[in-house]
C-alpha cells in the first residue's frame, strides 16, 4: 500500500505503507488509510517526529560506541536498517514545516 500525502503548500509526498505508518505513529496518529494533520496539529507532529529522531540518533550513537569498544570490524555499519529515521522523515518534516508556514492542512488517502 502507498500513502500519498498532500498539502497546498508543497508537492505530493508518496511513501510506502510501512514507512508512512511508522512516521504517522511517531507523530501521534494511529496510521489510518485516510487522515488529516490540521494546521493546529502540525507543530505537535513536528515536535514528536523530531523527538523520535533525536532518540533514534542517540540509540545509534550508543550502539556504535559499543561496537567500537568491542572491536567489531565495520563499526560504522551499526544498524541493519538501511535508511535512518532522520533521512526517512526529512521529506515529511519539510512538508509539515512548509504547511505550517502556509497555514495549509496535510491530508492523505483522499
Helices and strands as residue ranges (DSSP letters): E 2-7, E 13-16, H 17-26, E 35-37, H 39-69, H 85-102, E 106-108
